[in-house]
Amino acid sequence: MIERYTRPEMGRIWTLENRYRAWLAVEVAVCEAWAELGRIPAEAVKTIRDKADIDVERILTIEETTRHDVIAFLTSLEEKVGPEARFIHLGCTSSDIVDTANALLLVQAGELILKDLRALLQTLEGLARRHKGVLCMGRTHGIHAEPTSFGLKMAGFHAEFARHLKRVEAGLESVRVGKISGAVGTYAFLSPELEQKALGRLGLKVDPHSTQIIQRDRYAHFFTSLAVMAGGVERLCVELRHLQRTEVLEVEEGFAKGQKGSSAMPHKKNPISAENMSGLSRLLRSNALAALEDQALWHERDISHSSVERVIMPDSTILADYVLTRLARLLEGLVVKPERMRENMERSFGLYFSQRVLTGLIAAGLPRQQAYEAVQRLAMQSWESRRPFPDLVREDADMRARLGEAALTELFDPAYYLQHEDAIFARVFSADAAEN
């Protein structure tokens, strides 16, 4: 991934140095397990631990000849360790090391993404609670529907991202497995006991049945969980982009001192963060498709997945980390405009009260279809004449006769739409909600 979208903590996980160190951790764990089983001397393991180190440039130089990165890695270790290096990689195939090390790297990256998600959930909860009761227009098809609150909007996104958290946690558990089962997974030169001991040292679970590789449905699970999460990121960003349109202007992204919006138009303040994250979310979803395509490999393994994973493992986790932290930063600096929200509510002349009048007429005994037609007639008149719908209802003799003055006053109270806001907040932010 390009540096522009790489945060340092995540970027360090995917350096060549860290990748080789993960390989080394697996090799050492296998040696320790062999020593515990009495196959190799404990003194040799100590020598390996003391002398084995990573020299990235040397490994790359050797790989120019071997055309095999794991063999280049092992050759470099042999140069550093000496005779005891003969015990490194004993009985193993390359995938034992690479796939198990991938698990270590994905766990490191996944734990950072989970940390980002938890921080984002805190930001969303704070935004929701600060704007609880702040009336704004709810829209369906982009058209005014009925009032909601900005707090409820953000509470809804919190509920969604709590689900994303659970999905990513489950995806991470899918890849928190290793394999030390040898060529085609039969343990011919190894043993299940050795595998259990080595993986236990690494904090990984044993794959119940690996072939020469860990099956890629596990990877597909993890990367699709990031893709579904990216869909949530874009959904929130699209909402924020719509709310920033000049004709709406209910929120604005923070605009730093010295920031510029356009090279040609000095007045511009654009929703660049939300637009950026919409685009990067598409990349995350595209990479998930590549992970799904990697599931169908030949027989016990082929290598068609390897080139794909060299790209999507760092890129997807780096992007997920970047968009989640950028989204949290956007929300923390978001300028919310309650007065503009109230202004916008009146742009449809109080037509959002139409269902209130409809249900009032039905309660008064009017058949539903007849009530619907009566309300729709006044609603269309309001829209065409640009007169407030409540005024037209009050002026209509039949409406006054059926509903009465007291009922009319009650029907046109916007607070009615938030009568269950407390109950919704309690469900979203309860301890039980965090488990579902």
C-alpha positions as a Markdown table, in Angstrom:
| # | Residue | x | y | z |
|---|---|---|---|---|
| 1 | Met | 0.0 | 0.0 | 0.0 |
| 2 | Ile | 1.2 | 3.5 | -0.8 |
| 3 | Glu | 2.6 | 5.5 | 2.1 |
| 4 | Arg | -0.3 | 8.0 | 1.9 |
| 5 | Tyr | -2.7 | 5.5 | 3.4 |
| 6 | Thr | -0.3 | 3.7 | 5.7 |
| 7 | Arg | -0.3 | 4.5 | 9.4 |
| 8 | Pro | 3.1 | 3.7 | 11.0 |
| 9 | Glu | 1.9 | 1.1 | 13.5 |
| 10 | Met | 0.1 | -1.0 | 10.8 |
| 11 | Gly | 2.9 | -0.3 | 8.3 |
| 12 | Arg | 5.5 | -1.9 | 10.6 |
| 13 | Ile | 3.6 | -5.1 | 10.7 |
| 14 | Trp | 4.0 | -5.6 | 6.9 |
| 15 | Thr | 7.6 | -4.7 | 6.5 |
| 16 | Leu | 9.8 | -7.4 | 5.0 |
| 17 | Glu | 11.8 | -7.4 | 8.3 |
| 18 | Asn | 8.7 | -8.2 | 10.4 |
| 19 | Arg | 7.6 | -10.8 | 7.9 |
| 20 | Tyr | 10.9 | -12.6 | 8.1 |
| 21 | Arg | 10.9 | -12.3 | 11.9 |
| 22 | Ala | 7.5 | -14.0 | 12.0 |
| 23 | Trp | 9.0 | -16.8 | 9.9 |
| 24 | Leu | 11.9 | -17.0 | 12.4 |
| 25 | Ala | 9.5 | -17.2 | 15.3 |
| 26 | Val | 7.8 | -20.2 | 13.7 |
| 27 | Glu | 11.1 | -21.9 | 13.0 |
| 28 | Val | 12.3 | -21.4 | 16.5 |
| 29 | Ala | 9.0 | -22.7 | 18.0 |
| 30 | Val | 9.3 | -25.8 | 15.9 |
| 31 | Cys | 12.9 | -26.4 | 17.1 |
| 32 | Glu | 11.8 | -25.9 | 20.7 |
| 33 | Ala | 9.0 | -28.4 | 20.2 |
| 34 | Trp | 11.5 | -30.9 | 18.7 |
| 35 | Ala | 13.8 | -30.4 | 21.6 |
| 36 | Glu | 10.9 | -31.0 | 24.1 |
| 37 | Leu | 10.2 | -34.3 | 22.2 |
| 38 | Gly | 13.9 | -35.3 | 22.5 |
| 39 | Arg | 14.6 | -35.2 | 18.7 |
| 40 | Ile | 17.2 | -32.4 | 18.8 |
| 41 | Pro | 19.6 | -31.2 | 21.5 |
| 42 | Ala | 18.5 | -28.4 | 23.8 |
| 43 | Glu | 21.9 | -26.8 | 23.4 |
| 44 | Ala | 21.3 | -26.6 | 19.6 |
| 45 | Val | 18.0 | -24.7 | 20.2 |
| 46 | Lys | 19.8 | -22.3 | 22.5 |
| 47 | Thr | 22.4 | -21.6 | 19.8 |
| 48 | Ile | 19.7 | -21.1 | 17.2 |
| 49 | Arg | 17.9 | -18.6 | 19.5 |
| 50 | Asp | 21.1 | -16.8 | 20.2 |
| 51 | Lys | 22.5 | -16.6 | 16.7 |
| 52 | Ala | 19.6 | -16.6 | 14.3 |
| 53 | Asp | 18.8 | -13.1 | 13.1 |
| 54 | Ile | 17.3 | -11.3 | 10.1 |
| 55 | Asp | 19.3 | -9.6 | 7.4 |
| 56 | Val | 16.8 | -8.5 | 4.8 |
| 57 | Glu | 19.3 | -7.4 | 2.2 |
| 58 | Arg | 21.2 | -10.7 | 2.5 |
| 59 | Ile | 18.0 | -12.7 | 2.1 |
| 60 | Leu | 17.0 | -10.7 | -1.0 |
| 61 | Thr | 20.4 | -11.2 | -2.5 |
| 62 | Ile | 20.3 | -14.9 | -2.0 |
| 63 | Glu | 16.8 | -15.0 | -3.5 |
| 64 | Glu | 18.1 | -13.6 | -6.7 |
| 65 | Thr | 19.8 | -16.9 | -7.2 |
| 66 | Thr | 17.4 | -19.4 | -5.5 |
| 67 | Arg | 14.2 | -17.8 | -6.8 |
| 68 | His | 12.6 | -19.1 | -3.7 |
| 69 | Asp | 12.1 | -16.8 | -0.7 |
| 70 | Val | 11.9 | -19.4 | 2.0 |
| 71 | Ile | 15.1 | -21.2 | 0.8 |
| 72 | Ala | 16.9 | -17.8 | 0.7 |
| 73 | Phe | 15.7 | -17.1 | 4.3 |
| 74 | Leu | 16.9 | -20.5 | 5.5 |
| 75 | Thr | 20.3 | -20.1 | 3.7 |
| 76 | Ser | 20.8 | -16.7 | 5.4 |
| 77 | Leu | 20.0 | -18.3 | 8.8 |
| 78 | Glu | 22.5 | -21.1 | 8.1 |
| 79 | Glu | 25.2 | -18.5 | 7.5 |
| 80 | Lys | 24.5 | -16.9 | 10.9 |
| 81 | Val | 23.8 | -20.0 | 13.0 |
| 82 | Gly | 26.4 | -22.5 | 11.7 |
| 83 | Pro | 26.2 | -26.3 | 12.1 |
| 84 | Glu | 23.2 | -26.2 | 14.4 |
| 85 | Ala | 21.2 | -24.7 | 11.5 |
| 86 | Arg | 20.7 | -28.3 | 10.2 |
| 87 | Phe | 17.9 | -28.6 | 12.8 |
| 88 | Ile | 16.0 | -25.6 | 11.5 |
| 89 | His | 13.1 | -26.5 | 9.2 |
| 90 | Leu | 13.4 | -30.1 | 10.2 |
| 91 | Gly | 10.6 | -32.0 | 8.5 |
| 92 | Cys | 8.8 | -28.9 | 7.5 |
| 93 | Thr | 7.6 | -27.6 | 4.1 |
| 94 | Ser | 7.6 | -23.9 | 3.2 |
| 95 | Ser | 3.8 | -23.5 | 3.8 |
| 96 | Asp | 4.3 | -24.7 | 7.4 |
| 97 | Ile | 6.3 | -21.6 | 8.0 |
| 98 | Val | 4.6 | -19.1 | 5.7 |
| 99 | Asp | 1.0 | -20.0 | 6.6 |
| 100 | Thr | 1.7 | -20.1 | 10.3 |
| 101 | Ala | 3.6 | -16.8 | 10.1 |
| 102 | Asn | 0.7 | -15.3 | 8.1 |
| 103 | Ala | -1.5 | -16.1 | 11.0 |
| 104 | Leu | 0.8 | -14.2 | 13.4 |
| 105 | Leu | 0.9 | -11.2 | 11.0 |
| 106 | Leu | -2.9 | -11.3 | 10.5 |
| 107 | Val | -3.5 | -11.5 | 14.2 |
| 108 | Gln | -1.2 | -8.5 | 14.8 |
| 109 | Ala | -3.0 | -6.5 | 12.1 |
| 110 | Gly | -6.5 | -7.7 | 13.1 |
| 111 | Glu | -6.0 | -6.8 | 16.7 |
| 112 | Leu | -5.1 | -3.3 | 15.6 |
| 113 | Ile | -8.3 | -3.1 | 13.4 |
| 114 | Leu | -10.4 | -4.2 | 16.4 |
| 115 | Lys | -8.8 | -1.5 | 18.5 |
| 116 | Asp | -9.7 | 1.0 | 15.8 |
| 117 | Leu | -13.3 | -0.3 | 15.7 |
| 118 | Arg | -13.7 | 0.0 | 19.4 |
| 119 | Ala | -12.4 | 3.6 | 19.3 |
| 120 | Leu | -14.8 | 4.4 | 16.5 |
| 121 | Leu | -17.7 | 3.0 | 18.5 |
| 122 | Gln | -16.8 | 5.3 | 21.4 |
| 123 | Thr | -16.8 | 8.3 | 19.0 |
| 124 | Leu | -20.2 | 7.3 | 17.5 |
| 125 | Glu | -21.7 | 6.9 | 21.0 |
| 126 | Gly | -20.5 | 10.3 | 22.1 |
| 127 | Leu | -21.8 | 11.9 | 18.9 |
| 128 | Ala | -25.2 | 10.2 | 19.4 |
| 129 | Arg | -25.6 | 11.2 | 23.0 |
| 130 | Arg | -24.6 | 14.8 | 22.4 |
| 131 | His | -27.2 | 15.1 | 19.7 |
| 132 | Lys | -30.0 | 13.1 | 21.3 |
| 133 | Gly | -33.2 | 15.0 | 20.9 |
| 134 | Val | -31.8 | 17.2 | 18.1 |
| 135 | Leu | -34.6 | 17.0 | 15.5 |
| 136 | Cys | -33.8 | 16.6 | 11.9 |
| 137 | Met | -35.6 | 15.4 | 8.8 |
| 138 | Gly | -35.5 | 11.7 | 8.0 |
| 139 | Arg | -35.4 | 11.0 | 4.3 |
| 140 | Thr | -36.5 | 8.1 | 2.2 |
| 141 | His | -35.5 | 8.0 | -1.5 |
| 142 | Gly | -33.8 | 11.3 | -0.8 |
| 143 | Ile | -37.2 | 12.9 | 0.0 |
| 144 | His | -38.5 | 14.3 | 3.2 |
| 145 | Ala | -40.3 | 11.5 | 5.2 |
| 146 | Glu | -40.8 | 12.1 | 8.9 |
| 147 | Pro | -38.6 | 13.6 | 11.6 |
| 148 | Thr | -35.9 | 11.7 | 13.5 |
| 149 | Ser | -33.0 | 13.0 | 15.5 |
| 150 | Phe | -29.4 | 13.3 | 14.6 |
| 151 | Gly | -28.7 | 11.4 | 17.8 |
| 152 | Leu | -30.8 | 8.5 | 16.4 |
| 153 | Lys | -29.0 | 8.6 | 13.1 |
| 154 | Met | -25.6 | 8.2 | 14.9 |
| 155 | Ala | -27.1 | 5.5 | 17.2 |
| 156 | Gly | -28.1 | 3.5 | 14.2 |
| 157 | Phe | -24.5 | 3.6 | 12.8 |
| 158 | His | -23.2 | 2.6 | 16.3 |
| 159 | Ala | -25.5 | -0.4 | 16.2 |
| 160 | Glu | -24.2 | -1.3 | 12.8 |
| 161 | Phe | -20.5 | -0.9 | 13.7 |
| 162 | Ala | -21.0 | -3.0 | 16.8 |
| 163 | Arg | -22.0 | -5.8 | 14.4 |
| 164 | His | -19.0 | -5.1 | 12.2 |
| 165 | Leu | -16.8 | -5.5 | 15.4 |
| 166 | Lys | -18.3 | -9.0 | 16.0 |
| 167 | Arg | -17.8 | -10.0 | 12.4 |
| 168 | Val | -14.2 | -8.9 | 12.3 |
| 169 | Glu | -13.6 | -10.7 | 15.6 |
| 170 | Ala | -15.0 | -13.9 | 14.1 |
| 171 | Gly | -13.0 | -13.4 | 11.0 |
| 172 | Leu | -9.9 | -13.0 | 13.0 |
| 173 | Glu | -10.5 | -16.1 | 14.9 |
| 174 | Ser | -10.8 | -18.0 | 11.6 |
| 175 | Val | -7.2 | -17.1 | 10.7 |
| 176 | Arg | -5.8 | -17.5 | 14.2 |
| 177 | Val | -4.6 | -21.0 | 13.3 |
| 178 | Gly | -1.3 | -22.5 | 12.2 |
| 179 | Lys | -0.2 | -25.7 | 10.7 |
| 180 | Ile | 3.0 | -27.8 | 11.1 |
| 181 | Ser | 1.9 | -30.8 | 9.2 |
| 182 | Gly | 4.4 | -31.1 | 6.4 |
| 183 | Ala | 4.0 | -31.8 | 2.7 |
| 184 | Val | 0.3 | -32.5 | 1.9 |
| 185 | Gly | -0.5 | -32.4 | 5.6 |
| 186 | Thr | 0.2 | -36.1 | 6.6 |
| 187 | Tyr | 2.8 | -35.4 | 9.3 |
| 188 | Ala | 5.0 | -38.0 | 7.6 |
| 189 | Phe | 8.2 | -36.3 | 9.0 |
| 190 | Leu | 6.5 | -34.5 | 11.8 |
| 191 | Ser | 3.7 | -35.3 | 14.3 |
| 192 | Pro | 0.4 | -33.8 | 15.6 |
| 193 | Glu | 2.0 | -33.6 | 19.0 |
| 194 | Leu | 4.9 | -31.5 | 17.7 |
| 195 | Glu | 2.4 | -29.3 | 15.9 |
| 196 | Gln | 0.4 | -28.8 | 19.1 |
| 197 | Lys | 3.5 | -27.9 | 21.1 |
| 198 | Ala | 4.9 | -25.5 | 18.5 |
| 199 | Leu | 1.7 | -23.6 | 17.8 |
| 200 | Gly | 1.0 | -23.4 | 21.6 |
| 201 | Arg | 4.2 | -21.5 | 21.9 |
| 202 | Leu | 3.0 | -19.1 | 19.2 |
| 203 | Gly | -0.4 | -18.5 | 20.7 |
| 204 | Leu | -2.2 | -20.1 | 17.7 |
| 205 | Lys | -4.8 | -22.8 | 17.4 |
| 206 | Val | -4.2 | -26.0 | 15.4 |
| 207 | Asp | -6.0 | -26.4 | 12.1 |
| 208 | Pro | -7.8 | -29.7 | 12.5 |
| 209 | His | -7.0 | -30.7 | 9.0 |
| 210 | Ser | -4.6 | -28.8 | 6.8 |
| 211 | Thr | -3.3 | -30.1 | 3.5 |
| 212 | Gln | 0.0 | -28.5 | 2.5 |
| 213 | Ile | -1.7 | -25.2 | 3.4 |
| 214 | Ile | -4.3 | -23.8 | 5.7 |
| 215 | Gln | -7.5 | -23.7 | 3.6 |
| 216 | Arg | -8.3 | -20.3 | 2.2 |
| 217 | Asp | -12.0 | -20.2 | 3.3 |
| 218 | Arg | -10.4 | -18.9 | 6.6 |
| 219 | Tyr | -8.8 | -16.0 | 4.8 |
| 220 | Ala | -12.0 | -15.4 | 2.8 |
| 221 | His | -13.9 | -15.1 | 6.1 |
| 222 | Phe | -11.5 | -12.5 | 7.4 |
| 223 | Phe | -11.3 | -10.4 | 4.3 |
| 224 | Thr | -15.0 | -10.5 | 3.7 |
| 225 | Ser | -15.6 | -9.3 | 7.2 |
| 226 | Leu | -13.4 | -6.3 | 6.4 |
| 227 | Ala | -15.4 | -5.9 | 3.1 |
| 228 | Val | -18.7 | -5.8 | 4.9 |
| 229 | Met | -17.3 | -3.4 | 7.4 |
| 230 | Ala | -16.1 | -1.2 | 4.5 |
| 231 | Gly | -19.7 | -1.2 | 3.2 |
| 232 | Gly | -20.7 | 0.3 | 6.6 |
| 233 | Val | -17.9 | 2.9 | 6.3 |
| 234 | Glu | -19.2 | 3.9 | 2.9 |
| 235 | Arg | -22.8 | 4.0 | 4.0 |
| 236 | Leu | -21.9 | 6.4 | 6.8 |
| 237 | Cys | -19.7 | 8.5 | 4.5 |
| 238 | Val | -22.4 | 8.7 | 1.8 |
| 239 | Glu | -24.8 | 10.0 | 4.5 |
| 240 | Leu | -22.3 | 12.6 | 5.6 |
| 241 | Arg | -21.6 | 13.6 | 2.0 |
| 242 | His | -25.4 | 14.1 | 1.4 |
| 243 | Leu | -25.8 | 16.1 | 4.6 |
| 244 | Gln | -22.9 | 18.4 | 3.5 |
| 245 | Arg | -24.5 | 19.4 | 0.1 |
| 246 | Thr | -25.0 | 23.1 | -0.1 |
| 247 | Glu | -28.8 | 22.7 | -0.4 |
| 248 | Val | -28.8 | 20.6 | 2.8 |
| 249 | Leu | -25.7 | 21.7 | 4.9 |
| 250 | Glu | -26.7 | 20.0 | 8.1 |
| 251 | Val | -23.2 | 19.0 | 8.9 |
| 252 | Glu | -19.7 | 20.1 | 7.8 |
| 253 | Glu | -16.4 | 18.3 | 7.9 |
| 254 | Gly | -13.8 | 20.2 | 10.0 |
| 255 | Phe | -11.8 | 22.7 | 8.0 |
| 256 | Ala | -8.3 | 23.3 | 9.3 |
| 257 | Lys | -6.5 | 26.7 | 9.3 |
| 258 | Gly | -4.7 | 27.0 | 6.0 |
| 259 | Gln | -6.7 | 24.2 | 4.3 |
| 260 | Lys | -7.8 | 24.8 | 0.7 |
| 261 | Gly | -10.8 | 23.2 | -1.0 |
| 262 | Ser | -10.2 | 24.0 | -4.6 |
| 263 | Ser | -7.4 | 25.2 | -6.8 |
| 264 | Ala | -9.8 | 27.4 | -8.8 |
| 265 | Met | -12.6 | 28.3 | -6.4 |
| 266 | Pro | -11.4 | 29.8 | -3.0 |
| 267 | His | -14.9 | 29.5 | -1.5 |
| 268 | Lys | -15.0 | 25.7 | -1.6 |
| 269 | Lys | -15.2 | 23.5 | 1.5 |
| 270 | Asn | -15.6 | 19.9 | 0.1 |
| 271 | Pro | -16.4 | 16.6 | 1.9 |
| 272 | Ile | -13.0 | 15.3 | 1.0 |
| 273 | Ser | -12.6 | 12.9 | 3.9 |
| 274 | Ala | -16.0 | 11.2 | 3.3 |
| 275 | Glu | -15.3 | 11.0 | -0.4 |
| 276 | Asn | -11.8 | 9.5 | 0.2 |
| 277 | Met | -13.2 | 6.8 | 2.5 |
| 278 | Ser | -16.0 | 6.0 | 0.0 |
| 279 | Gly | -13.3 | 5.3 | -2.6 |
| 280 | Leu | -11.0 | 3.3 | -0.3 |
| 281 | Ser | -14.0 | 1.2 | 0.9 |
| 282 | Arg | -14.4 | 0.0 | -2.7 |
| 283 | Leu | -10.8 | -1.2 | -2.7 |
| 284 | Leu | -11.5 | -3.2 | 0.5 |
| 285 | Arg | -14.5 | -4.8 | -1.1 |
| 286 | Ser | -12.6 | -5.6 | -4.3 |
| 287 | Asn | -9.8 | -7.3 | -2.3 |
| 288 | Ala | -12.4 | -9.5 | -0.6 |
| 289 | Leu | -13.4 | -10.9 | -4.0 |
| 290 | Ala | -9.7 | -11.8 | -4.6 |
| 291 | Ala | -9.7 | -13.7 | -1.3 |
| 292 | Leu | -12.9 | -15.6 | -2.3 |
| 293 | Glu | -11.2 | -16.5 | -5.6 |
| 294 | Asp | -8.3 | -18.0 | -3.7 |
| 295 | Gln | -10.4 | -20.7 | -2.1 |
| 296 | Ala | -10.4 | -23.1 | -5.1 |
| 297 | Leu | -6.8 | -24.4 | -5.3 |
| 298 | Trp | -5.5 | -27.5 | -7.1 |
| 299 | His | -5.4 | -30.8 | -5.1 |
| 300 | Glu | -3.5 | -30.3 | -1.8 |
| 301 | Arg | -2.2 | -27.0 | -2.9 |
| 302 | Asp | -0.9 | -24.8 | -5.7 |
| 303 | Ile | 0.7 | -21.4 | -5.5 |
| 304 | Ser | -1.9 | -19.2 | -7.3 |
| 305 | His | -3.1 | -17.8 | -4.0 |
| 306 | Ser | 0.4 | -16.6 | -3.0 |
| 307 | Ser | 0.7 | -13.6 | -5.3 |
| 308 | Val | -2.8 | -12.4 | -4.4 |
| 309 | Glu | -2.1 | -12.6 | -0.7 |
| 310 | Arg | 1.2 | -10.7 | -1.0 |
| 311 | Val | -1.0 | -7.8 | -2.1 |
| 312 | Ile | -4.3 | -8.1 | -0.2 |
| 313 | Met | -3.0 | -9.0 | 3.2 |
| 314 | Pro | -1.0 | -5.8 | 3.7 |
| 315 | Asp | -3.3 | -3.6 | 1.5 |
| 316 | Ser | -6.6 | -4.6 | 3.1 |
| 317 | Thr | -5.5 | -4.4 | 6.7 |
| 318 | Ile | -3.6 | -1.1 | 6.1 |
| 319 | Leu | -6.7 | 0.4 | 4.4 |
| 320 | Ala | -9.0 | -0.9 | 7.1 |
| 321 | Asp | -6.8 | 0.7 | 9.8 |
| 322 | Tyr | -6.6 | 4.0 | 7.8 |
| 323 | Val | -10.3 | 4.4 | 7.0 |
| 324 | Leu | -11.4 | 3.6 | 10.6 |
| 325 | Thr | -9.1 | 6.1 | 12.2 |
| 326 | Arg | -9.8 | 8.7 | 9.5 |
| 327 | Leu | -13.6 | 8.2 | 10.0 |
| 328 | Ala | -13.2 | 8.6 | 13.8 |
| 329 | Arg | -11.2 | 11.8 | 13.2 |
| 330 | Leu | -13.9 | 13.1 | 10.8 |
| 331 | Leu | -16.7 | 12.4 | 13.3 |
| 332 | Glu | -14.7 | 14.0 | 16.2 |
| 333 | Gly | -14.3 | 17.2 | 14.2 |
| 334 | Leu | -17.8 | 17.1 | 12.6 |
| 335 | Val | -19.7 | 20.5 | 12.7 |
| 336 | Val | -23.3 | 19.7 | 13.4 |
| 337 | Lys | -25.9 | 22.4 | 12.6 |
| 338 | Pro | -29.2 | 21.9 | 14.5 |
| 339 | Glu | -30.6 | 25.3 | 13.4 |
| 340 | Arg | -30.1 | 24.3 | 9.7 |
| 341 | Met | -31.8 | 21.0 | 10.5 |
| 342 | Arg | -34.9 | 22.8 | 11.7 |
| 343 | Glu | -34.9 | 25.1 | 8.7 |
| 344 | Asn | -34.8 | 22.1 | 6.4 |
| 345 | Met | -37.7 | 20.4 | 8.2 |
| 346 | Glu | -39.8 | 23.3 | 7.1 |
| 347 | Arg | -38.8 | 23.2 | 3.5 |
| 348 | Ser | -41.6 | 20.6 | 2.9 |
| 349 | Phe | -44.2 | 22.9 | 4.6 |
| 350 | Gly | -44.9 | 20.5 | 7.4 |
| 351 | Leu | -46.0 | 17.7 | 5.1 |
| 352 | Tyr | -44.2 | 15.2 | 7.4 |
| 353 | Phe | -47.3 | 15.5 | 9.6 |
| 354 | Ser | -49.4 | 13.7 | 7.0 |
| 355 | Gln | -49.3 | 10.3 | 8.7 |
| 356 | Arg | -50.3 | 11.9 | 12.0 |
| 357 | Val | -53.4 | 13.4 | 10.4 |
| 358 | Leu | -54.1 | 10.1 | 8.7 |
| 359 | Thr | -54.0 | 8.1 | 11.9 |
| 360 | Gly | -56.0 | 10.8 | 13.7 |
| 361 | Leu | -58.8 | 10.5 | 11.1 |
| 362 | Ile | -58.8 | 6.7 | 11.3 |
| 363 | Ala | -59.0 | 7.0 | 15.1 |
| 364 | Ala | -62.0 | 9.3 | 14.7 |
| 365 | Gly | -63.8 | 6.6 | 12.7 |
| 366 | Leu | -63.1 | 7.5 | 9.1 |
| 367 | Pro | -62.3 | 4.5 | 6.8 |
| 368 | Arg | -58.6 | 4.3 | 6.0 |
| 369 | Gln | -58.8 | 4.8 | 2.2 |
| 370 | Gln | -61.2 | 7.7 | 2.6 |
| 371 | Ala | -58.9 | 9.2 | 5.2 |
| 372 | Tyr | -55.8 | 8.7 | 3.0 |
| 373 | Glu | -57.5 | 10.5 | 0.1 |
| 374 | Ala | -58.6 | 13.4 | 2.2 |
| 375 | Val | -55.0 | 13.9 | 3.6 |
| 376 | Gln | -53.4 | 13.4 | 0.2 |
| 377 | Arg | -55.6 | 16.1 | -1.3 |
| 378 | Leu | -54.5 | 18.6 | 1.2 |
| 379 | Ala | -50.9 | 17.4 | 1.0 |
| 380 | Met | -50.7 | 18.0 | -2.7 |
| 381 | Gln | -52.4 | 21.3 | -2.3 |
| 382 | Ser | -49.7 | 22.3 | 0.3 |
| 383 | Trp | -46.9 | 21.3 | -2.0 |
| 384 | Glu | -48.3 | 23.1 | -5.1 |
| 385 | Ser | -49.3 | 26.2 | -3.2 |
| 386 | Arg | -46.2 | 26.2 | -0.9 |
| 387 | Arg | -48.5 | 26.8 | 2.0 |
| 388 | Pro | -48.0 | 25.0 | 5.4 |
| 389 | Phe | -49.8 | 21.7 | 5.5 |
| 390 | Pro | -50.9 | 22.2 | 9.2 |
| 391 | Asp | -52.6 | 25.5 | 8.1 |
| 392 | Leu | -54.5 | 23.8 | 5.4 |
| 393 | Val | -55.7 | 21.1 | 7.7 |
| 394 | Arg | -56.9 | 23.6 | 10.3 |
| 395 | Glu | -58.7 | 25.6 | 7.6 |
| 396 | Asp | -60.5 | 22.5 | 6.3 |
| 397 | Ala | -64.0 | 22.4 | 7.9 |
| 398 | Asp | -64.3 | 18.6 | 7.6 |
| 399 | Met | -61.0 | 18.1 | 9.2 |
| 400 | Arg | -61.9 | 20.5 | 12.1 |
| 401 | Ala | -65.2 | 18.7 | 12.6 |
| 402 | Arg | -63.7 | 15.3 | 12.7 |
| 403 | Leu | -60.6 | 16.0 | 14.7 |
| 404 | Gly | -61.3 | 19.0 | 17.0 |
| 405 | Glu | -59.0 | 21.8 | 18.0 |
| 406 | Ala | -57.3 | 20.0 | 20.8 |
| 407 | Ala | -56.4 | 17.0 | 18.7 |
| 408 | Leu | -55.1 | 19.3 | 15.9 |
| 409 | Thr | -52.8 | 21.0 | 18.3 |
| 410 | Glu | -51.5 | 17.6 | 19.5 |
| 411 | Leu | -51.1 | 16.2 | 16.0 |
| 412 | Phe | -48.7 | 19.0 | 15.0 |
| 413 | Asp | -46.1 | 18.6 | 17.8 |
| 414 | Pro | -42.8 | 17.5 | 16.4 |
| 415 | Ala | -41.7 | 16.0 | 19.7 |
| 416 | Tyr | -44.1 | 13.2 | 19.0 |
| 417 | Tyr | -41.6 | 11.6 | 16.7 |
| 418 | Leu | -39.0 | 11.2 | 19.5 |
| 419 | Gln | -41.3 | 9.7 | 22.1 |
| 420 | His | -39.4 | 6.4 | 21.9 |
| 421 | Glu | -35.9 | 7.8 | 21.5 |
| 422 | Asp | -34.9 | 6.8 | 25.1 |
| 423 | Ala | -36.0 | 3.2 | 24.5 |
| 424 | Ile | -34.0 | 3.0 | 21.3 |
| 425 | Phe | -30.9 | 4.4 | 23.0 |
| 426 | Ala | -31.3 | 2.0 | 25.8 |
| 427 | Arg | -31.3 | -0.9 | 23.4 |
| 428 | Val | -28.4 | 0.3 | 21.3 |
| 429 | Phe | -26.1 | 1.2 | 24.2 |
| 430 | Ser | -27.0 | -1.6 | 26.7 |
| 431 | Ala | -24.6 | -4.3 | 27.7 |
| 432 | Asp | -26.8 | -6.8 | 25.9 |
| 433 | Ala | -26.6 | -4.9 | 22.7 |
| 434 | Ala | -22.8 | -5.2 | 22.7 |
| 435 | Glu | -23.2 | -9.0 | 22.7 |
| 436 | Asn | -25.6 | -9.1 | 19.7 |
